[in-house]
């Protein structure tokens, strides 16, 4: 005999009636809710007697007022668990519902749904601003350098790749919100309609994917902090965040309700901030593994040159990582000096996982005044006379998924060196 059953319980705020319908449907089948774990998975166990369930609103993170709980208890409803903004109540079959005023219930639902939606739209607005920065990549060197730095971070590249899916989900969510508001307006004070099981199921799975997306963003952030954040910055973030949460522990909302388990909240957020310090060095080596392998591992642009890796001034890591090679799961940046016979060449090598990304890097690095080199494809060479017999040369080329820039003041770059570099990249 099956001792338990599990169901996904990630219903959004607008589908509160679908969550209530799930609990009552399981009750008819002979099951009762044991507990919702991690606000995601509901565990049902066999029920001795059939019960009725009601799901009511409450602001996420806030405990319900004692007088309201006492009123529900007198009416026969017992609070079983709080899951996010949902209060799960249980009562014997036939107990009158908690909410009898359909107009007031619809007003409360509309207020909660719009509050939650506006928070999500605020996050989306930030991502759209990031998209606008990509559109303006040709507006100036500062924009291009900033966007290239974002592509070299795990978090920035992950957000860029997930933007199309986020926009599609937003359109789906906005359409469901408008539909739900129209349904509530047509109730005319009666019971609120229950969303279809298919629609509610798709929304629940979408909420689960959004949570997994958030976990992936956190992991990307931890890998980035391991490469880029100073130890003092991480400790300052930890101490400052804990102090701020502690000073804010007695905050109340306009209805006078205290936050649920304020000390526990401070402890949880403290552990999250502590993970930035503790876990970042652990995730930093993972960042090195995920980066695409470089074509020019120990090769030099000039034959017989001495290659000296140079550190990035923007990348001071407290983890034991090679700061001369930095990047994301889709793009690696290596930088070194070559000094043959007193000459010096500054070389930057970008290795992309996909060709479209290498083309984007090429567009970000190429200045408008770089002339193409005759007889070559995707090769640009800019030369400037510095006087005194010195010539500054700036070489930019792309071969496959690799983009290389070479800067030197030792004179023009011979075609033989360019051919050798292209041969190394193509092999």
C-alpha positions in Angstrom: 0.0 0.0 0.0 1.3 3.4 -0.9 2.0 5.4 2.2 2.4 8.8 0.7 1.8 10.8 -2.5 3.6 13.8 -3.7 2.3 16.8 -5.8 3.9 19.9 -7.1 2.8 22.9 -5.0 4.3 26.0 -6.6 1.1 27.7 -7.5 1.4 31.4 -8.1 -0.6 34.0 -6.2 -3.2 34.3 -9.0 -3.9 30.5 -8.8 -4.8 30.3 -5.2 -8.1 28.5 -6.0 -6.2 25.9 -8.0 -4.1 25.1 -4.9 -7.3 24.8 -2.8 -8.9 22.6 -5.5 -5.8 20.3 -5.3 -6.1 19.8 -1.6 -9.9 19.1 -1.8 -9.4 16.7 -4.7 -6.8 14.7 -2.8 -9.2 14.7 0.2 -11.9 13.1 -1.9 -9.4 10.5 -3.0 -8.7 9.6 0.6 -5.5 11.7 1.2 -4.7 14.6 3.5 -1.8 17.0 3.4 1.1 16.1 5.7 3.3 19.1 4.9 4.6 21.2 2.0 8.4 20.9 1.8 10.6 23.9 0.8 7.4 25.6 -0.4 7.5 23.4 -3.5 6.5 19.7 -2.9 3.3 18.7 -1.0 3.3 15.3 0.7 0.0 13.6 1.2 -0.7 10.7 3.6 -3.8 8.4 3.9 -6.6 10.2 5.8 -8.8 8.6 8.5 -11.7 10.9 7.8 -12.4 13.2 4.9 -11.8 16.9 5.5 -12.4 20.2 3.7 -9.6 22.6 2.8 -9.5 26.3 2.4 -6.5 28.4 1.2 -6.5 32.1 2.3 -4.2 35.0 1.7 -1.5 36.4 3.9 1.5 38.5 3.0 4.6 36.3 2.4 6.9 36.2 5.4 4.3 37.6 7.8 2.4 35.7 10.5 -1.4 36.1 10.6 -3.0 38.2 13.3 -4.0 36.3 16.5 -7.5 37.7 16.5 -8.1 36.4 12.9 -6.7 33.0 13.7 -9.0 32.8 16.8 -12.0 33.8 14.6 -11.1 31.0 12.1 -10.8 28.5 14.9 -14.2 29.4 16.3 -15.6 28.9 12.8 -14.1 25.4 12.7 -11.0 26.1 10.5 -7.5 25.2 11.8 -4.3 26.7 10.3 -2.2 23.7 9.2 0.7 25.5 7.5 1.8 28.7 5.9 3.4 28.4 2.5 4.5 31.7 1.1 1.5 33.9 0.8 -0.9 31.0 1.3 -2.4 30.0 4.6 -3.7 26.4 4.5 -6.7 25.7 6.7 -8.4 22.4 7.4 -11.9 21.7 8.8 -14.6 19.0 8.9 -16.7 18.6 5.7 -19.6 21.0 5.7 -17.9 23.8 7.6 -18.9 27.2 6.1 -16.1 28.8 4.1 -13.8 31.4 5.6 -14.6 34.0 3.0 -18.3 34.6 2.3 -18.0 38.1 0.7 -17.1 37.4 -2.9 -16.6 41.1 -3.6 -14.2 41.6 -0.7 -12.4 38.3 -1.6 -11.9 39.4 -5.2 -10.6 42.8 -4.0 -8.0 41.2 -1.8 -7.0 38.7 -4.5 -6.6 41.5 -7.0 -4.4 43.5 -4.6 -2.2 40.6 -3.7 -1.8 39.5 -7.3 -0.9 43.0 -8.5 1.6 43.4 -5.7 3.4 40.2 -6.6 3.2 40.9 -10.3 4.8 44.4 -9.9 7.7 42.9 -8.0 8.3 40.5 -10.9 8.0 43.3 -13.4 10.6 45.2 -11.5 13.1 42.3 -12.0 12.1 42.1 -15.7 12.7 45.8 -16.1 16.3 45.4 -14.9 16.8 42.6 -17.4 15.3 44.8 -20.2 17.8 47.5 -19.3 20.6 45.0 -19.8 19.1 44.1 -23.2 19.0 47.8 -24.1 22.7 48.0 -23.3 23.3 45.2 -25.8 21.3 47.0 -28.5 23.5 50.1 -27.9 26.8 48.2 -28.2 27.9 50.3 -31.1 27.2 53.6 -29.3 30.7 54.0 -27.9 33.8 52.3 -26.6 32.7 52.5 -22.9 29.5 50.6 -23.8 31.4 48.0 -25.6 34.0 47.4 -22.9 31.2 47.2 -20.3 29.3 44.6 -22.3 32.4 42.6 -23.0 33.1 42.5 -19.2 29.5 41.2 -18.7 30.0 38.4 -21.2 33.1 37.4 -19.3 31.0 36.8 -16.2 29.0 33.7 -15.5 26.0 35.8 -14.3 26.0 38.2 -17.2 26.2 35.6 -19.9 23.6 33.4 -18.2 21.2 36.3 -18.1 21.9 37.2 -21.7 21.1 33.6 -22.8 18.0 33.3 -20.7 16.5 36.7 -21.7 14.4 35.3 -24.7 12.8 32.7 -22.4 12.2 35.3 -19.7 10.4 37.5 -22.2 8.3 34.6 -23.4 7.4 33.7 -19.8 6.5 37.3 -19.1 4.1 37.5 -22.0 2.5 34.2 -20.9 2.2 35.5 -17.3 0.7 38.9 -18.3 -1.9 37.2 -20.5 -2.9 34.8 -17.6 -3.0 37.8 -15.2 -5.4 39.7 -17.5 -7.6 36.6 -17.9 -7.7 36.1 -14.2 -8.7 39.7 -13.5 -11.5 39.5 -16.0 -12.8 36.2 -14.5 -12.8 37.8 -11.0 -14.7 40.9 -12.4 -17.4 38.6 -13.8 -18.1 36.8 -10.6 -20.4 39.6 -9.4 -19.9 38.7 -5.7 -20.2 35.0 -6.2 -17.5 32.3 -5.6 -14.3 32.9 -7.5 -13.7 30.5 -10.5 -11.2 27.7 -10.2 -8.5 27.8 -12.9 -8.3 24.9 -15.3 -6.1 22.0 -14.2 -3.9 22.2 -17.3 -3.4 26.0 -17.1 -2.7 25.8 -13.4 -0.3 22.8 -13.9 1.7 24.7 -16.6 1.9 27.7 -14.3 3.1 25.6 -11.4 5.9 24.0 -13.4 6.9 27.4 -14.7 7.2 28.6 -11.2 9.4 25.6 -10.4 11.6 26.4 -13.4 11.8 30.1 -12.2 13.1 28.9 -8.9 15.7 26.7 -10.5 16.7 29.6 -12.7 17.2 31.6 -9.5 19.4 28.9 -8.0 21.5 28.9 -11.2 21.9 32.7 -11.0 23.1 32.3 -7.4 25.7 29.7 -8.4 26.9 31.9 -11.3 27.2 34.8 -8.8 29.3 32.7 -6.4 31.6 31.6 -9.2 32.0 35.2 -10.3 32.7 36.4 -6.7 35.4 33.7 -6.4 37.2 35.2 -9.3 36.6 38.9 -8.9 35.6 39.9 -5.3 38.1 40.9 -2.7 38.0 39.1 0.7 37.4 42.4 2.5 34.4 43.1 0.2 32.9 39.8 0.9 33.3 40.1 4.7 31.9 43.7 4.5 28.9 42.4 2.7 28.4 39.7 5.3 28.7 41.9 8.3 26.8 44.8 6.9 23.9 42.6 5.7 23.6 40.9 9.1 23.7 44.3 11.0 21.0 45.7 8.6 18.7 42.7 9.1 19.2 42.8 12.9 18.3 46.5 13.1 15.2 45.9 11.0 14.0 43.0 13.1 11.0 44.9 14.7 9.6 46.2 11.5 5.8 45.9 11.2 3.4 46.3 8.3 0.5 48.8 8.3 -1.8 46.3 9.9 0.5 45.8 12.8 1.5 42.2 12.1 5.1 41.3 13.0 7.4 39.4 10.7 7.4 35.7 11.2 10.4 34.4 13.1 12.5 37.5 12.8 15.6 36.1 14.4 15.4 33.0 12.2 15.2 35.3 9.2 18.4 37.1 10.3 20.1 33.8 10.8 19.1 32.4 7.3 20.2 35.6 5.5 23.4 35.6 7.5 24.1 32.1 6.3 23.3 33.1 2.7 25.8 36.0 2.9 28.3 33.8 4.6 28.2 31.5 1.6 29.6 34.3 -0.5 32.7 34.1 1.6 32.9 30.4 2.2 31.6 28.9 -1.0 33.1 31.3 -3.5 36.6 29.8 -3.4 35.0 26.4 -3.8 33.0 27.5 -6.9 35.9 29.4 -8.4 37.8 26.3 -9.7 34.5 25.2 -11.3 34.5 28.4 -13.2 37.9 27.5 -14.7 36.6 24.1 -15.7 33.5 25.5 -17.4 35.4 28.0 -19.6 36.1 26.9 -23.2 39.6 25.6 -23.7 42.0 28.1 -25.3 43.5 27.4 -28.7 46.7 29.3 -27.8 47.5 27.5 -24.6 51.3 28.2 -24.5 51.8 29.4 -28.1 53.1 32.8 -28.9 52.3 35.1 -31.7 56.0 35.7 -32.5 58.3 32.7 -32.9 60.8 32.3 -30.1 59.1 34.9 -27.9 58.9 34.7 -24.1 55.3 34.6 -22.9 54.6 36.4 -19.6 51.0 36.2 -18.3 49.8 39.4 -16.8 47.1 39.8 -14.2 43.9 41.7 -14.7 43.6 44.8 -12.4 39.9 44.3 -12.2 40.2 40.7 -11.1 41.7 40.5 -7.6 40.7 37.1 -6.3 41.1 35.7 -2.8 40.7 32.2 -4.2 43.7 30.3 -5.6 43.0 30.9 -9.3 45.0 32.0 -12.3 44.1 35.6 -12.8 45.7 35.7 -16.2 42.8 33.6 -17.5 39.3 34.7 -16.7 35.9 34.3 -18.2 32.5 32.5 -18.2 31.2 29.2 -19.3 30.9 30.6 -22.9 33.9 32.9 -23.2 37.5 32.8 -21.9 39.9 35.8 -21.9 43.7 35.3 -21.7 46.2 38.2 -21.7 50.0 38.1 -21.9 53.1 39.9 -22.9 55.6 38.7 -25.5 59.1 40.2 -25.4 61.5 39.0 -28.1 64.8 40.8 -28.3 63.6 43.8 -26.2 60.4 44.3 -28.2 57.0 44.0 -26.5 53.7 42.8 -27.8 50.5 42.9 -25.8 48.3 40.0 -26.7 44.6 39.4 -25.7 43.0 36.1 -26.7 39.2 35.5 -26.5 38.0 32.0 -26.9 34.2 31.5 -27.4 32.2 28.4 -27.1 29.9 29.4 -30.0 30.7 31.2 -33.3 28.0 33.8 -32.8 29.6 34.8 -29.5 33.0 35.2 -31.2 31.4 37.4 -33.8 29.8 39.5 -31.0 33.2 39.8 -29.3 34.8 40.8 -32.6 32.1 43.6 -33.0 32.8 44.8 -29.4 36.5 45.0 -30.0 36.6 46.5 -33.4 36.8 50.3 -33.5 35.0 52.0 -36.4 38.3 53.3 -37.8 40.0 49.9 -38.0 40.7 49.3 -41.7 40.3 45.7 -43.0 43.5 44.1 -44.2 43.6 43.4 -47.9 43.7 39.7 -48.9 42.3 38.5 -45.5 38.9 37.8 -44.0 38.0 39.0 -40.5 41.4 40.7 -40.1 41.9 44.4 -39.3 45.2 46.3 -38.9 45.5 49.8 -37.7 49.0 51.5 -37.9 50.0 54.9 -36.6 53.3 56.8 -37.0 54.5 57.8 -33.5 57.5 59.7 -34.8 61.1 59.0 -34.2 60.9 56.0 -36.5 58.4 54.2 -34.2 55.1 52.8 -35.5 52.2 51.6 -33.3 50.3 48.6 -34.7 46.9 47.3 -33.6 45.9 43.9 -35.0 42.5 42.4 -34.6 41.6 39.1 -36.2 39.0 36.3 -35.8 39.4 32.7 -36.8 36.6 30.3 -36.0 35.6 30.8 -32.3 38.8 32.7 -31.4 39.4 36.5 -31.4 43.0 37.8 -30.9 44.2 41.4 -30.5 47.9 42.3 -30.7 49.3 45.7 -29.8 52.9 46.8 -30.3 55.0 49.9 -30.8 57.9 47.9 -32.4 56.9 48.7 -35.9 54.5 47.2 -38.5 53.4 43.6 -38.0 54.7 41.5 -40.9 52.3 39.5 -43.0 54.3 36.4 -42.1 53.4 36.8 -38.4 49.7 37.2 -39.3 49.8 34.1 -41.4 51.5 32.1 -38.7 48.8 33.2 -36.1 46.0 32.3 -38.4 47.6 28.9 -39.0 47.9 28.3 -35.3 44.2 29.2 -34.7 42.9 27.1 -37.6 44.9 24.0 -36.5 
